[in-house]
Amino acid sequence: MPHKILIISKKSLGNIILQMGAIQALKEKHPTSQIFVACDERNASALRKHPDIAGVIPLTLVREKAQGFFRLLKIIRSHRFDVLLAFGHNSQACLWGFLTGITMRVGIKNQPLSFLLTRSLKEHDAELNSFEFYNKLANLVSPGLKTEFPTLTINKQELRLLRNHLYRQKVARKFIVWHIGSSLEEKRYPIFQIIETLRLLRKSRVLLPVLFAAGPGDEKFIAELEATVARSDIKAQKIFYADGIEFTETAALFSLAHIVICNDAAPRHIAAAIGKTSLSLMPQHRKHKWQVYGEAQNAYFLFSDVSAESLAIDTIEPTEIARMLRELL
């Protein structure tokens, strides 16, 4: 029985949310175990309040390499973990597990230094998507795990503070959240098309306020969006902004919204994890993958008409978004 588990993930926040399904399954099957997660320091705040996670080890990443190899080696050794589970290609994790003498070391087979692992699995050999692959890796730690799409608990205090803040800002109780966040510029919906979508919504008398939200790293984009809206002919009193909101605050905000619009990024997984209706703007090559995450009940998708190599969503027309929103509202 695993007693103390270290999960190492240098992946994006969206992937970490999918990995939470495996974390929840491990904790449910082994309730006395302690689960620690080493992740990008930018994502650490998203995990610190998770009830199944005993501790978070922040990693400073430069080109997917964690800085301070020997410092982290010392930290890992001090915890005396008996299981290491590495999500993603991670030679550093293979070395950390071997050098600290962790008994069970689980990770991806098709990577350098995988021979240092005790159990491994070839990435994307037969499974359809990352969620399925994370489930398979977790089953190498504890066979028979039943992994479901993760669920998020809304912090009641944050929810109350947020509701009061929106009331002071004169945001109506029924509103749309459009989260523009993405770690990759290519996956953002262009500003001029956002403006045209807002214009079409007004023409079709969709009168709900739109609150644009952004997370850490999105500051420049949302500032440009706000400036562009201010110069446009759109009524500014119906458009609001929430800049740089953290993970738990995002979940609370989504829970209050009537519907969430988002890109192919972490916010769409947050919406799915709290059961909120969402409309995601997706690249074409993701079309065959979306439904297996368990998002189908409340999730709707529009796909761009681009090549499989592209992550762009700019070929999704504003008329498509406006039409879909009218149907959902």
C-alpha positions in Angstrom: 0.0 0.0 0.0 1.5 3.4 -1.0 2.1 5.5 2.1 3.7 8.7 0.8 3.4 9.6 -2.9 5.2 12.3 -4.9 3.6 13.3 -8.1 5.8 15.4 -10.4 4.1 17.4 -13.1 5.7 20.1 -15.2 2.6 20.3 -17.3 0.2 23.2 -17.8 -2.6 24.0 -15.4 -5.1 22.4 -17.8 -3.3 19.1 -17.6 -2.9 19.4 -13.9 -6.7 19.7 -13.5 -7.1 16.5 -15.6 -4.5 14.8 -13.3 -6.6 15.7 -10.3 -8.8 12.8 -11.3 -6.0 10.4 -10.7 -5.1 12.2 -7.4 -8.7 11.9 -6.1 -8.8 8.2 -7.1 -5.5 7.4 -5.3 -6.7 9.2 -2.2 -10.1 7.5 -2.2 -8.5 4.0 -2.5 -5.7 4.8 0.0 -7.2 7.3 2.4 -4.2 7.2 4.9 -1.7 8.0 2.2 -0.1 11.4 1.9 0.1 12.9 -1.7 2.6 15.6 -2.5 2.7 17.4 -5.9 5.8 19.1 -7.4 4.6 21.5 -10.1 5.4 24.8 -11.9 5.4 27.5 -9.2 2.8 29.4 -11.3 0.3 26.5 -10.7 1.1 25.9 -7.0 -1.7 28.1 -5.7 -4.2 25.9 -7.6 -3.2 22.9 -5.6 -2.5 24.2 -2.1 -6.2 24.2 -1.0 -7.0 20.8 -2.6 -8.3 18.5 0.2 -6.4 15.4 -1.1 -3.0 17.0 -1.4 -0.8 17.1 1.7 1.8 19.5 0.3 3.1 21.3 -2.8 6.7 21.6 -3.9 7.0 24.6 -6.3 9.3 24.2 -9.3 10.9 27.1 -11.1 10.9 26.0 -14.7 13.1 27.3 -17.5 12.5 25.5 -20.8 10.8 22.7 -18.9 13.8 22.1 -16.7 13.5 22.7 -13.0 16.1 25.0 -11.5 18.1 23.9 -8.5 18.4 20.2 -9.2 20.4 19.3 -6.0 18.2 21.6 -3.8 15.1 19.7 -5.0 16.9 16.4 -4.6 17.5 17.3 -0.9 13.9 18.2 -0.4 12.6 15.0 -2.0 15.0 12.9 0.0 13.9 14.6 3.3 10.3 13.5 2.7 11.2 9.8 2.4 8.6 9.1 -0.4 7.9 5.5 -1.3 6.2 6.2 -4.6 7.1 8.6 -7.4 4.6 9.2 -10.2 5.9 11.4 -13.0 3.3 12.8 -15.4 4.9 13.8 -18.7 8.5 13.4 -20.1 10.7 14.2 -17.2 14.3 13.0 -17.1 14.9 15.0 -13.9 12.1 13.1 -12.2 13.6 9.8 -13.2 16.9 10.8 -11.6 15.4 12.3 -8.5 13.5 9.0 -7.9 16.5 6.8 -8.5 19.0 8.9 -6.5 16.7 9.2 -3.5 16.0 5.5 -3.4 12.2 5.7 -3.9 11.0 2.2 -4.2 8.3 2.5 -6.8 9.1 4.9 -9.7 6.4 5.3 -12.3 6.5 7.3 -15.6 6.6 7.4 -19.3 8.6 4.6 -21.2 9.4 6.5 -24.4 11.8 9.0 -22.9 15.5 9.3 -21.9 16.4 7.7 -18.6 13.2 5.7 -18.5 15.4 2.7 -17.6 15.6 4.2 -14.1 11.8 3.7 -13.6 10.5 0.6 -12.0 7.1 0.7 -13.9 6.5 2.6 -17.2 4.0 3.0 -19.9 4.4 4.1 -23.5 2.7 7.5 -24.0 -0.4 7.7 -26.2 0.0 4.1 -27.3 -3.7 3.3 -27.5 -5.5 5.8 -25.3 -7.5 8.6 -26.9 -6.3 11.6 -24.8 -4.3 12.8 -21.8 -7.0 12.1 -19.3 -7.0 8.4 -20.2 -3.2 8.3 -20.2 -3.0 9.8 -16.7 -5.5 7.2 -15.5 -3.3 4.4 -16.9 -0.2 5.8 -15.2 -2.0 6.0 -11.9 -3.1 2.4 -12.3 0.6 1.4 -12.4 0.8 2.7 -8.9 -2.4 1.1 -7.7 -4.1 -1.4 -10.1 -7.9 -1.2 -10.3 -8.2 2.5 -9.8 -11.5 4.0 -11.0 -10.6 7.5 -12.2 -13.5 9.9 -12.9 -13.3 13.5 -14.2 -12.2 15.6 -11.2 -14.6 17.6 -9.2 -13.8 21.0 -7.6 -15.3 22.3 -4.3 -16.2 26.0 -4.3 -14.8 27.9 -1.4 -17.8 29.5 0.3 -15.9 32.5 1.7 -14.4 33.3 -1.7 -17.9 32.9 -3.2 -19.5 35.3 -0.8 -16.7 37.9 -1.2 -16.9 37.6 -5.0 -20.7 38.0 -5.0 -20.5 41.1 -2.9 -17.7 42.5 -5.2 -19.9 41.9 -8.3 -22.8 43.6 -6.6 -20.7 46.7 -5.9 -19.6 46.7 -9.6 -23.3 46.6 -10.6 -23.0 43.3 -12.4 -26.4 41.7 -12.8 -27.1 38.4 -11.1 -27.3 36.7 -14.5 -24.3 37.3 -16.7 -21.8 35.7 -19.1 -18.2 35.0 -18.3 -15.8 35.1 -21.2 -12.4 33.8 -20.0 -9.8 34.8 -22.5 -6.9 32.9 -20.8 -4.4 30.8 -22.6 -0.7 30.0 -22.1 -0.3 30.1 -25.9 -1.0 33.2 -28.0 -2.1 31.0 -30.9 -5.0 29.6 -28.9 -6.5 33.0 -28.1 -9.6 34.3 -29.9 -8.6 37.6 -31.7 -9.7 40.8 -30.2 -11.4 42.2 -33.3 -13.5 39.0 -33.5 -14.4 39.3 -29.8 -15.6 42.9 -30.6 -17.7 41.7 -33.5 -19.2 38.9 -31.4 -20.3 41.5 -28.8 -21.7 43.6 -31.5 -23.7 40.7 -32.9 -25.0 39.8 -29.4 -26.3 43.3 -29.0 -28.0 43.3 -32.4 -29.7 40.0 -31.6 -30.8 41.4 -28.2 -28.8 39.1 -26.0 -28.7 41.7 -23.2 -26.8 39.8 -20.5 -23.7 41.6 -19.3 -20.4 40.0 -20.4 -17.6 39.8 -17.8 -14.2 39.2 -19.3 -11.9 37.2 -17.0 -8.2 36.6 -17.3 -5.6 34.7 -15.2 -2.0 35.2 -14.5 0.0 35.8 -17.7 -3.0 37.2 -19.6 -2.6 40.8 -18.4 -1.4 42.3 -21.8 -4.2 40.7 -23.8 -7.0 41.7 -21.5 -5.6 45.3 -21.3 -5.6 45.5 -25.1 -9.1 44.1 -25.1 -10.3 46.7 -22.6 -8.8 49.5 -24.5 -10.3 48.3 -27.8 -13.8 48.0 -26.2 -13.4 51.5 -24.9 -12.8 52.9 -28.4 -15.7 50.9 -29.9 -19.3 51.7 -30.2 -20.3 49.0 -27.7 -22.0 50.1 -24.5 -19.3 49.9 -21.9 -21.6 49.6 -18.9 -22.5 46.1 -20.0 -18.9 44.9 -20.1 -16.8 44.2 -17.1 -13.3 42.8 -16.4 -11.7 40.5 -13.8 -8.0 40.6 -14.3 -5.4 38.1 -12.9 -7.8 35.9 -10.9 -6.4 32.8 -9.3 -7.6 29.2 -9.7 -10.1 29.0 -6.8 -11.5 32.4 -7.5 -12.0 31.4 -11.2 -14.0 28.4 -10.0 -16.1 30.6 -7.8 -16.7 33.2 -10.6 -17.7 30.4 -13.0 -20.2 29.0 -10.5 -22.0 32.4 -10.4 -22.1 32.8 -14.2 -25.0 31.7 -16.4 -22.6 30.4 -19.0 -18.8 30.4 -19.6 -17.0 31.0 -22.9 -13.4 29.9 -23.0 -10.5 28.7 -25.1 -8.9 25.2 -25.2 -7.2 25.8 -21.9 -7.5 25.3 -18.2 -10.7 27.4 -17.7 -12.7 24.8 -19.8 -11.6 22.0 -17.4 -12.5 24.2 -14.4 -16.0 24.7 -15.9 -16.4 21.0 -16.4 -15.1 20.2 -12.9 -17.9 22.3 -11.3 -20.6 21.2 -13.8 -21.0 24.7 -15.3 -22.4 25.0 -18.8 -19.5 26.2 -21.1 -18.8 27.0 -24.8 -15.3 26.2 -25.8 -13.5 27.5 -28.8 -11.3 24.6 -30.0 -8.7 23.8 -32.7 -9.9 21.3 -35.3 -7.6 18.5 -34.4 -9.1 18.3 -30.9 -12.5 17.3 -32.3 -12.2 13.6 -31.8 -10.9 14.0 -28.2 -13.3 16.3 -26.4 -16.2 14.0 -25.2 -14.3 11.3 -23.3 -13.3 13.7 -20.5 -16.8 13.5 -19.0 -17.5 17.0 -20.1 -20.3 16.2 -22.5 -23.2 16.9 -20.2 -22.6 20.6 -19.8 -20.0 21.4 -22.5 -20.5 22.7 -26.0 -17.8 23.2 -28.6 -17.1 25.2 -31.7 -14.1 24.0 -33.8 -11.8 26.0 -36.1 -11.2 25.0 -39.7 -7.4 24.8 -39.6 -4.8 22.1 -40.2 -3.9 19.5 -37.6 -0.6 21.2 -36.9 -2.3 24.5 -35.9 -3.8 25.4 -32.5 -5.4 28.5 -33.9 -9.1 29.2 -33.4 -9.4 32.4 -35.4 -11.5 30.7 -38.2 -14.4 30.3 -35.9 -16.7 33.1 -37.0 -18.3 35.5 -34.6 -21.7 34.6 -36.1 -21.2 31.0 -35.0 -20.5 32.1 -31.4 -23.5 34.4 -31.3 -25.7 31.8 -32.8 -24.6 29.1 -30.3 -25.0 31.6 -27.3 -28.5 32.4 -28.4 -29.4 28.7 -28.5 -27.8 28.1 -25.0 -29.4 31.1 -23.4 
